[in-house]
Amino acid sequence: MALPIQIVPSVLPCDFARLGGEIEALDRAGVDHFQWDVMDGQFVPNLTFGPDVIAAARRHTDKPFEAHLMVLTPDVLAHRYVEAGCSRLIVHVEACPHLHRTLGNIASLGAAPAVALNPHTPVSAIEHVLDLVDMVLVMTVNPGFGGQSYIATMEPKIRELRDLIGRRGLADRVNIEVDGGIGPSTIEGAASAGANVLIAGTGLFRYTEGLEFAVRDLRAKAEAARAAD
């Protein structure tokens, strides 16, 4: 059975001066959970959310938090983000020389381990850790900045991952997440290729009809595209 479509906001485009209110508005709009883009200024150029910021936002919603750790030292930082209230941690294969160990460490902290692939990184890089994760994130931009254009040539890579997960008998357990440039004109391609967790940042906030309409529209487009595939 296919895993459900989930519409997940990146917190990055929010107004940081009123972050709690922004989280509450997204919650009311019907998002499934929240993604925090954690950047360390080393693995990627930007510097974003520390664990104290995430912990302070935790009381503004009951929906799950995931931390996308775009950092060079995920093993050092992982426990802080779990303590801050993140129930899933996503690490980059490119930053983890001992990926198997890193994913095991996240699980030992009580969080769900997940792994991300940069655009240039092949699906084969995570083939031998699929049994350890509940999600694989395919980046459809190069990480580090919001508002980038969707790289449509990643769609065959999403299909390749979907097929691999299916052959392993994990289609009912391992989610496929896509992050980067997702909006009304790109979500159908990502969903048709096999993604069921769609991260929308700038594209979500660009809707003039408001957040509730945006979430509903993106979900409908993704579900229709998957049904037609």
Backbone as JSON, one array per atom type, in Angstrom:
{
  "sequence": "MALPIQIVPSVLPCDFARLGGEIEALDRAGVDHFQWDVMDGQFVPNLTFGPDVIAAARRHTDKPFEAHLMVLTPDVLAHRYVEAGCSRLIVHVEACPHLHRTLGNIASLGAAPAVALNPHTPVSAIEHVLDLVDMVLVMTVNPGFGGQSYIATMEPKIRELRDLIGRRGLADRVNIEVDGGIGPSTIEGAASAGANVLIAGTGLFRYTEGLEFAVRDLRAKAEAARAAD",
  "N": [[0.85, -1.2, 0.0], [0.55, 2.21, -0.86], [2.3, 4.86, 0.72], [0.9, 7.68, 2.44], [0.3, 10.88, 0.85], [2.04, 13.72, 1.95], [2.08, 17.06, 2.96], [4.48, 19.31, 3.7], [5.77, 22.02, 5.42], [8.73, 23.94, 4.91], [10.35, 25.7, 7.42], [11.96, 27.77, 6.91], [11.23, 30.07, 5.2], [9.64, 31.55, 6.91], [8.59, 34.39, 8.94], [10.92, 35.29, 11.08], [10.76, 36.94, 13.26], [8.29, 36.61, 14.3], [7.91, 33.89, 14.89], [6.57, 31.86, 16.36], [3.84, 32.47, 15.93], [3.73, 32.09, 13.17], [4.2, 29.35, 12.95], [1.88, 28.41, 14.2], [-0.06, 29.32, 12.38], [0.55, 27.82, 10.09], [0.04, 25.29, 11.09], [-2.76, 25.46, 11.5], [-3.47, 25.64, 8.84], [-3.29, 23.08, 7.91], [-1.01, 21.49, 7.46], [1.14, 18.57, 7.45], [3.43, 17.91, 8.98], [6.39, 19.56, 10.28], [9.34, 20.91, 8.81], [12.62, 21.65, 9.78], [15.21, 23.48, 8.55], [18.34, 22.98, 9.16], [21.29, 24.57, 9.17], [24.82, 24.85, 9.04], [26.73, 26.69, 8.2], [28.99, 25.6, 7.14], [28.89, 22.95, 5.92], [26.91, 23.78, 4.23], [26.39, 27.13, 2.9], [24.79, 28.9, 4.5], [23.67, 29.88, 7.85], [21.5, 28.71, 10.22], [18.98, 27.46, 12.15], [19.37, 26.94, 15.57], [19.2, 24.48, 18.25], [17.85, 25.61, 20.46], [16.09, 27.51, 19.43], [14.29, 25.9, 18.03], [13.29, 24.36, 20.14], [11.93, 26.37, 21.54], [9.88, 26.9, 19.77], [8.42, 24.62, 19.86], [6.18, 24.44, 21.56], [4.14, 25.6, 20.17], [2.73, 23.98, 18.45], [1.28, 20.71, 18.06], [2.08, 19.02, 16.14], [4.43, 16.85, 14.42], [8.01, 17.51, 14.41], [10.69, 17.62, 12.12], [14.21, 17.58, 11.68], [16.3, 18.74, 9.26], [19.41, 18.08, 8.85], [21.79, 19.86, 7.65], [24.69, 19.72, 7.99], [28.13, 19.38, 9.02], [28.79, 17.83, 11.19], [26.86, 15.78, 12.2], [26.68, 13.71, 14.12], [27.66, 14.82, 16.45], [25.8, 16.81, 16.98], [23.27, 15.67, 17.0], [21.84, 14.75, 19.35], [21.06, 17.12, 20.57], [19.09, 18.18, 18.93], [17.13, 16.25, 19.04], [16.46, 16.47, 21.74], [15.39, 19.0, 21.57], [12.96, 18.55, 20.47], [12.56, 17.29, 18.03], [11.37, 14.65, 16.14], [12.27, 13.23, 14.02], [15.36, 12.9, 12.37], [17.22, 14.03, 9.67], [20.02, 13.19, 7.88], [22.86, 13.99, 5.83], [24.18, 11.95, 3.33], [26.57, 12.71, 2.22], [27.92, 13.97, 4.23], [28.55, 12.09, 6.08], [30.83, 9.9, 6.92], [30.66, 7.46, 8.17], [28.02, 6.29, 7.75], [26.15, 4.25, 8.42], [26.62, 3.9, 11.15], [25.98, 6.48, 12.09], [23.2, 6.66, 11.53], [22.3, 4.62, 13.18], [22.97, 5.73, 15.64], [21.18, 7.9, 15.77], [18.75, 6.52, 15.92], [19.13, 5.3, 18.39], [18.8, 7.45, 20.05], [16.15, 7.77, 20.13], [14.81, 8.87, 17.98], [13.49, 8.96, 14.6], [15.52, 7.8, 12.03], [16.69, 9.31, 9.02], [17.79, 9.85, 5.62], [19.54, 12.0, 3.37], [20.06, 12.93, -0.06], [22.2, 14.75, -2.06], [21.87, 16.58, -5.21], [23.88, 15.57, -6.99], [24.52, 13.09, -6.0], [24.38, 9.59, -6.22], [21.63, 7.21, -6.12], [22.57, 4.75, -5.33], [24.27, 5.22, -3.21], [22.91, 5.0, -0.82], [21.92, 2.51, -0.77], [22.59, 0.36, 0.88], [21.73, 1.0, 3.4], [19.05, 1.2, 3.6], [17.4, -0.36, 5.17], [17.58, 0.79, 7.62], [16.29, 3.21, 7.78], [13.43, 5.47, 7.82], [12.8, 7.15, 5.86], [13.86, 8.61, 2.77], [15.41, 11.42, 1.5], [15.33, 13.16, -1.44], [17.14, 15.65, -2.81], [16.06, 18.37, -4.68], [17.16, 20.71, -5.29], [20.34, 22.34, -4.92], [21.53, 22.18, -1.67], [21.18, 24.74, 0.87], [20.11, 27.27, 0.41], [16.97, 28.99, 0.35], [14.2, 29.3, -1.98], [15.17, 28.48, -4.48], [15.31, 27.22, -7.9], [13.51, 24.41, -9.04], [15.01, 21.32, -9.84], [14.34, 19.58, -12.44], [15.44, 17.35, -13.61], [15.97, 15.58, -11.64], [13.87, 13.88, -11.35], [13.91, 11.28, -12.67], [15.72, 10.08, -10.92], [14.26, 10.02, -8.54], [12.33, 8.16, -9.33], [13.99, 5.95, -9.69], [14.79, 5.48, -7.05], [12.26, 4.93, -5.92], [11.7, 2.52, -7.24], [13.76, 0.89, -6.28], [13.18, 0.81, -3.53], [10.73, -0.5, -3.68], [11.51, -3.01, -4.73], [12.91, -3.99, -2.58], [10.91, -4.54, -0.85], [9.96, -2.53, 0.82], [8.11, -0.58, 0.45], [5.9, 0.13, 1.94], [6.93, 1.26, 4.17], [9.17, 2.98, 3.93], [9.4, 6.29, 3.36], [9.47, 8.63, 0.61], [10.92, 11.63, 0.27], [10.89, 14.91, -1.1], [12.67, 17.87, -1.65], [12.97, 21.19, -2.44], [12.32, 23.78, -4.46], [9.62, 23.13, -4.69], [6.33, 23.62, -5.68], [3.19, 24.84, -7.04], [3.58, 24.35, -9.78], [5.45, 22.35, -9.95], [5.04, 20.25, -8.2], [3.51, 18.13, -9.12], [5.12, 16.69, -10.91], [7.11, 15.7, -9.18], [5.58, 14.11, -7.41], [4.41, 12.28, -9.18], [6.68, 10.93, -9.97], [7.25, 9.5, -7.7], [7.53, 10.54, -5.13], [6.25, 11.01, -1.84], [6.29, 12.68, 0.34], [6.28, 16.0, 0.43], [8.17, 18.83, 0.48], [7.49, 22.13, 0.96], [8.49, 25.37, 0.63], [9.24, 28.42, -0.08], [7.47, 28.31, -2.24], [5.04, 27.64, -1.07], [4.37, 29.86, 0.48], [3.97, 31.76, -1.44], [1.43, 31.72, -2.46], [-1.33, 33.67, -3.12], [-3.85, 33.28, -2.18], [-3.74, 32.42, 0.41], [-2.55, 30.38, 3.21], [-4.03, 28.06, 3.92], [-5.52, 27.46, 1.61], [-3.32, 27.04, -0.06], [-2.04, 24.73, 0.99], [-4.09, 22.86, 0.67], [-4.41, 22.93, -2.13], [-1.87, 22.11, -3.08], [-1.77, 19.53, -2.01], [-3.92, 18.31, -3.33], [-3.06, 18.43, -6.0], [-0.75, 16.82, -5.89], [-1.82, 14.32, -5.09], [-3.54, 13.77, -7.23], [-1.7, 13.58, -9.33], [-0.21, 11.35, -8.56], [-2.19, 9.37, -8.62], [-2.69, 9.28, -11.31], [-0.43, 8.22, -12.35]],
  "CA": [[0.0, 0.0, 0.0], [1.34, 3.42, -0.97], [2.29, 5.75, 1.87], [0.08, 8.85, 2.11], [0.88, 12.17, 0.49], [2.17, 14.65, 3.07], [2.54, 18.4, 2.61], [5.31, 19.69, 4.86], [6.43, 23.31, 5.19], [10.01, 24.37, 5.43], [10.17, 26.86, 8.28], [12.94, 28.78, 6.5], [10.69, 31.36, 4.71], [8.8, 32.22, 7.92], [9.05, 35.62, 9.57], [11.55, 34.84, 12.32], [10.38, 37.83, 14.36], [7.02, 36.11, 14.86], [8.0, 32.5, 14.49], [5.51, 31.07, 16.99], [2.6, 32.72, 15.21], [3.85, 31.48, 11.84], [4.01, 27.92, 13.16], [0.45, 28.2, 14.48], [-0.81, 29.54, 11.14], [0.79, 26.65, 9.24], [-0.71, 24.2, 11.71], [-4.19, 25.65, 11.16], [-3.63, 25.45, 7.4], [-3.44, 21.66, 7.62], [0.23, 20.79, 7.11], [1.25, 17.27, 8.13], [4.43, 18.14, 10.03], [7.24, 20.71, 10.01], [10.76, 20.65, 8.62], [13.57, 22.7, 10.16], [16.44, 23.42, 7.76], [19.44, 23.3, 10.06], [22.51, 24.82, 8.38], [25.93, 25.15, 9.95], [27.69, 27.62, 7.62], [30.17, 24.86, 6.68], [28.42, 22.01, 4.9], [26.24, 24.72, 3.32], [26.85, 28.49, 3.26], [23.97, 29.63, 5.47], [23.61, 29.5, 9.26], [20.08, 28.9, 10.53], [18.3, 27.22, 13.43], [19.93, 26.17, 16.65], [18.18, 23.7, 18.97], [17.05, 26.42, 21.38], [15.01, 28.13, 18.66], [13.31, 24.85, 17.75], [12.65, 24.03, 21.42], [11.01, 27.45, 21.87], [8.73, 26.8, 18.86], [7.75, 23.34, 20.05], [4.9, 24.59, 22.27], [3.15, 26.23, 19.31], [2.02, 22.97, 17.66], [1.44, 19.32, 18.47], [2.5, 18.22, 14.98], [5.84, 16.47, 14.52], [9.12, 18.26, 13.84], [11.88, 16.93, 11.65], [15.35, 18.45, 11.44], [17.13, 18.4, 8.1], [20.72, 18.5, 9.34], [22.77, 20.18, 6.62], [25.82, 20.03, 8.87], [29.28, 18.48, 8.88], [28.98, 17.01, 12.39], [25.55, 15.36, 12.71], [26.78, 12.87, 15.31], [27.87, 15.7, 17.6], [24.64, 17.67, 17.2], [21.99, 14.95, 16.93], [21.09, 14.67, 20.61], [20.49, 18.44, 20.9], [17.87, 18.39, 18.15], [16.13, 15.36, 19.61], [16.04, 17.13, 22.99], [14.6, 20.19, 21.21], [11.61, 18.14, 20.09], [12.5, 16.73, 16.67], [11.17, 13.21, 16.19], [13.0, 12.63, 12.9], [16.56, 13.62, 11.96], [17.69, 13.71, 8.33], [21.43, 13.5, 7.7], [23.32, 13.89, 4.44], [25.17, 10.91, 3.08], [27.85, 13.35, 1.86], [28.56, 14.45, 5.46], [28.64, 10.98, 7.04], [31.73, 8.84, 6.47], [30.2, 6.22, 8.78], [26.58, 6.53, 7.7], [25.45, 3.2, 9.15], [26.77, 4.23, 12.57], [25.23, 7.71, 12.36], [21.78, 6.34, 11.56], [22.08, 3.85, 14.4], [23.03, 6.66, 16.76], [19.91, 8.63, 15.8], [17.73, 5.59, 16.43], [19.37, 5.08, 19.83], [18.32, 8.64, 20.75], [14.69, 7.73, 20.14], [14.27, 9.55, 16.81], [13.49, 8.21, 13.35], [16.63, 8.21, 11.17], [16.43, 9.48, 7.59], [19.02, 10.2, 4.92], [19.34, 12.89, 2.23], [20.98, 12.84, -1.2], [22.36, 15.94, -2.89], [21.56, 16.28, -6.6], [24.91, 14.79, -7.71], [24.79, 11.83, -5.31], [23.53, 8.54, -6.77], [20.8, 6.41, -5.22], [23.36, 3.62, -4.83], [24.97, 5.61, -1.98], [22.13, 4.64, 0.36], [21.33, 1.19, -1.02], [22.88, -0.6, 1.95], [21.21, 1.45, 4.7], [17.6, 1.37, 3.49], [16.73, -1.07, 6.27], [17.74, 1.56, 8.86], [15.65, 4.52, 7.71], [12.0, 5.5, 7.49], [12.62, 8.12, 4.78], [14.99, 9.09, 1.99], [15.16, 12.73, 0.93], [16.02, 13.49, -2.69], [17.21, 17.1, -2.98], [15.82, 18.84, -6.04], [18.02, 21.88, -5.44], [21.54, 22.19, -4.12], [21.11, 22.69, -0.37], [21.82, 25.91, 1.45], [19.35, 28.49, 0.22], [15.58, 28.87, -0.05], [13.79, 30.03, -3.18], [15.85, 28.05, -5.69], [14.49, 26.59, -8.92], [13.4, 22.95, -9.05], [15.82, 20.62, -10.84], [13.43, 18.53, -12.93], [16.2, 16.15, -14.0], [16.02, 14.66, -10.5], [12.7, 12.99, -11.34], [14.32, 9.89, -12.89], [16.37, 9.61, -9.69], [13.17, 9.69, -7.62], [11.76, 6.89, -9.82], [14.95, 4.9, -9.39], [14.67, 5.21, -5.62], [10.97, 4.26, -5.72], [11.81, 1.14, -7.71], [14.64, 0.17, -5.35], [12.41, 0.58, -2.3], [9.75, -1.53, -3.99], [12.18, -4.32, -4.86], [13.32, -4.41, -1.24], [9.73, -4.8, -0.03], [9.89, -1.48, 1.85], [7.26, 0.51, -0.04], [4.93, 0.52, 2.96], [7.66, 1.7, 5.37], [10.16, 4.02, 3.66], [8.89, 7.45, 2.63], [10.35, 9.37, -0.29], [10.72, 13.06, 0.45], [11.54, 15.78, -2.07], [12.84, 19.2, -1.08], [13.65, 22.15, -3.3], [11.57, 24.3, -5.59], [8.29, 22.53, -4.8], [5.23, 24.57, -5.75], [2.08, 24.35, -7.85], [3.98, 23.93, -11.12], [6.46, 21.28, -9.9], [4.7, 19.18, -7.27], [2.96, 16.98, -9.83], [6.23, 15.89, -11.43], [7.75, 15.0, -8.06], [4.67, 13.08, -6.91], [4.28, 11.26, -10.21], [7.92, 10.15, -9.96], [7.25, 8.59, -6.57], [7.65, 11.2, -3.82], [4.99, 11.16, -1.09], [6.46, 13.76, 1.31], [6.66, 17.14, -0.39], [8.55, 19.99, 1.27], [7.19, 23.39, 0.27], [8.94, 26.53, 1.37], [8.84, 29.66, -0.74], [6.3, 28.04, -3.09], [3.84, 27.62, -0.23], [4.06, 31.21, 0.93], [3.68, 32.63, -2.59], [0.0, 31.68, -2.78], [-2.05, 34.87, -2.68], [-5.12, 32.87, -1.58], [-3.53, 32.08, 1.8], [-1.88, 29.12, 3.49], [-4.96, 26.93, 3.9], [-5.75, 27.15, 0.19], [-2.07, 26.53, -0.62], [-1.84, 23.34, 1.43], [-5.14, 22.06, 0.03], [-4.13, 22.85, -3.57], [-0.68, 21.28, -3.3], [-2.12, 18.14, -1.71], [-4.78, 17.81, -4.41], [-2.23, 18.25, -7.2], [0.12, 15.66, -5.68], [-2.63, 13.1, -5.07], [-4.01, 13.53, -8.59], [-0.58, 13.14, -10.14], [0.13, 9.97, -8.2], [-3.27, 8.5, -9.08], [-2.63, 9.17, -12.76], [0.84, 7.59, -12.75]],
  "C": [[0.88, 1.24, 0.0], [1.21, 4.26, 0.3], [1.57, 7.05, 1.5], [0.91, 10.06, 1.69], [0.91, 13.06, 1.74], [2.7, 15.99, 2.54], [3.2, 19.0, 3.85], [5.97, 21.04, 4.56], [7.86, 23.32, 5.68], [9.77, 25.63, 6.24], [11.02, 28.04, 7.81], [12.33, 30.08, 5.99], [9.84, 32.1, 5.74], [9.42, 33.54, 8.38], [9.61, 35.24, 10.94], [11.16, 35.72, 13.51], [9.07, 37.41, 15.01], [6.87, 34.63, 14.55], [6.89, 31.64, 15.11], [4.19, 31.23, 16.27], [2.6, 32.1, 13.83], [3.63, 29.97, 11.93], [2.53, 27.61, 13.39], [-0.39, 28.37, 13.22], [-0.64, 28.36, 10.19], [0.05, 25.43, 9.79], [-2.18, 24.29, 11.34], [-4.46, 25.4, 9.68], [-3.69, 23.98, 6.99], [-2.19, 20.93, 7.18], [0.34, 19.51, 7.94], [2.31, 17.28, 9.23], [5.32, 19.3, 9.57], [8.68, 20.26, 9.78], [11.58, 21.89, 8.98], [14.86, 22.5, 9.37], [17.6, 23.9, 8.61], [20.73, 23.38, 9.25], [23.61, 25.33, 9.28], [26.95, 26.16, 9.41], [28.95, 26.95, 7.11], [29.8, 23.86, 5.59], [27.66, 22.77, 3.81], [26.55, 26.14, 3.79], [26.07, 29.15, 4.39], [24.11, 29.08, 6.89], [22.19, 29.76, 9.72], [19.75, 28.54, 11.96], [19.12, 26.38, 14.4], [18.84, 25.44, 17.4], [17.33, 24.53, 19.91], [15.89, 27.1, 20.67], [13.9, 27.11, 18.41], [12.57, 24.48, 19.03], [11.62, 25.1, 21.81], [9.75, 27.39, 21.0], [7.88, 25.57, 19.12], [6.36, 23.48, 20.68], [3.8, 25.18, 21.39], [2.4, 25.25, 18.41], [2.25, 21.6, 18.26], [1.95, 18.45, 17.32], [4.0, 17.95, 15.03], [6.79, 17.48, 13.88], [10.14, 17.28, 13.29], [12.97, 17.96, 11.41], [16.15, 17.91, 10.27], [18.52, 18.96, 8.4], [21.7, 18.65, 8.19], [24.03, 20.67, 7.32], [26.92, 18.99, 8.67], [29.41, 17.51, 10.04], [27.65, 16.54, 12.95], [25.63, 14.51, 13.96], [26.96, 13.7, 16.56], [26.58, 16.42, 17.98], [23.34, 16.92, 17.4], [21.2, 15.02, 18.23], [20.44, 16.0, 20.97], [19.17, 18.66, 20.17], [16.76, 17.42, 18.57], [15.59, 15.96, 20.9], [15.16, 18.34, 22.71], [13.2, 19.84, 20.73], [11.46, 17.6, 18.69], [12.4, 15.21, 16.75], [11.78, 12.48, 15.0], [14.2, 13.52, 12.59], [16.99, 13.11, 10.6], [19.15, 14.13, 8.23], [21.81, 13.31, 6.24], [24.38, 12.8, 4.32], [26.55, 11.53, 2.82], [28.62, 13.82, 3.1], [28.88, 13.33, 6.44], [29.57, 9.88, 6.53], [31.37, 7.47, 7.04], [28.67, 6.28, 8.9], [25.79, 5.52, 8.51], [25.47, 3.51, 10.65], [25.95, 5.47, 12.95], [23.74, 7.45, 12.46], [21.42, 5.53, 12.8], [22.1, 4.73, 15.63], [21.73, 7.44, 16.89], [18.8, 7.75, 16.37], [17.88, 5.38, 17.93], [18.91, 6.26, 20.67], [16.8, 8.71, 20.8], [14.03, 8.45, 19.0], [14.3, 8.64, 15.6], [14.65, 8.7, 12.49], [16.18, 8.29, 9.71], [17.71, 9.99, 6.94], [18.68, 11.02, 3.68], [20.44, 12.7, 1.2], [21.02, 14.17, -1.92], [22.11, 15.58, -4.36], [22.6, 15.4, -7.31], [25.12, 13.39, -7.14], [23.85, 10.74, -5.81], [22.73, 7.8, -5.7], [21.6, 5.27, -4.6], [24.08, 3.94, -3.52], [24.22, 5.21, -0.72], [21.52, 3.24, 0.26], [21.48, 0.25, 0.17], [22.47, -0.11, 3.34], [19.69, 1.63, 4.67], [16.84, 0.71, 4.64], [16.77, -0.27, 7.57], [16.92, 2.84, 8.89], [14.14, 4.39, 7.48], [11.72, 6.49, 6.37], [13.95, 8.39, 4.09], [14.57, 10.4, 1.34], [16.01, 12.91, -0.32], [15.98, 15.01, -2.84], [17.0, 17.46, -4.45], [16.32, 20.27, -6.23], [19.32, 21.53, -4.72], [21.29, 22.87, -2.78], [21.86, 23.95, 0.04], [21.06, 27.2, 1.34], [17.9, 28.16, -0.11], [15.34, 29.59, -1.36], [14.47, 29.63, -4.46], [14.88, 27.35, -6.64], [14.62, 25.07, -8.85], [14.23, 22.35, -10.17], [15.02, 19.41, -11.32], [14.15, 17.26, -13.32], [16.42, 15.21, -12.83], [14.86, 13.68, -10.5], [13.04, 11.54, -11.7], [15.02, 9.27, -11.67], [15.32, 9.23, -8.64], [12.55, 8.35, -8.03], [12.69, 5.72, -9.51], [14.88, 4.49, -7.92], [13.37, 4.48, -5.31], [11.06, 2.79, -6.12], [12.67, 0.3, -6.77], [13.89, -0.15, -4.06], [11.37, -0.51, -2.52], [10.36, -2.91, -4.08], [12.6, -4.87, -3.51], [12.13, -4.73, -0.34], [9.51, -3.77, 1.05], [8.93, -0.36, 1.48], [6.24, 0.98, 0.99], [5.6, 1.07, 4.22], [8.59, 2.88, 5.13], [9.53, 5.11, 2.79], [9.94, 8.0, 1.68], [9.98, 10.84, -0.18], [11.47, 13.81, -0.65], [11.54, 17.2, -1.51], [13.6, 20.07, -2.08], [12.81, 22.56, -4.5], [10.18, 23.73, -5.75], [7.23, 23.62, -4.71], [4.17, 24.04, -6.69], [2.47, 23.85, -9.24], [4.96, 22.75, -11.13], [6.04, 20.08, -9.07], [4.18, 17.93, -7.99], [4.06, 16.09, -10.39], [6.91, 15.09, -10.34], [6.88, 13.87, -7.55], [4.5, 11.95, -7.91], [5.51, 10.36, -10.25], [8.01, 9.21, -8.77], [7.38, 9.22, -5.2], [6.28, 11.27, -3.15], [5.08, 12.22, 0.0], [7.05, 14.94, 0.55], [6.92, 18.35, 0.5], [8.3, 21.24, 0.44], [7.62, 24.54, 1.16], [8.41, 27.8, 0.73], [7.58, 29.46, -1.57], [5.0, 28.03, -2.32], [3.41, 29.03, 0.14], [3.72, 32.17, -0.2], [2.2, 32.65, -2.97], [-0.69, 32.94, -2.24], [-3.36, 34.52, -1.98], [-4.98, 32.45, -0.12], [-3.01, 30.66, 1.99], [-2.82, 27.92, 3.42], [-5.27, 26.5, 2.47], [-4.49, 26.51, -0.4], [-1.85, 25.06, -0.27], [-2.85, 22.42, 0.73], [-4.86, 21.86, -1.47], [-2.93, 21.96, -3.85], [-0.99, 19.81, -3.04], [-2.95, 17.54, -2.86], [-3.98, 17.55, -5.67], [-1.35, 17.01, -7.06], [-0.67, 14.35, -5.73], [-3.14, 12.76, -6.46], [-2.89, 13.02, -9.48], [-0.19, 11.7, -9.83], [-0.93, 8.99, -8.71], [-3.19, 8.26, -10.59], [-1.4, 8.42, -13.25], [0.66, 6.12, -13.06]]
}
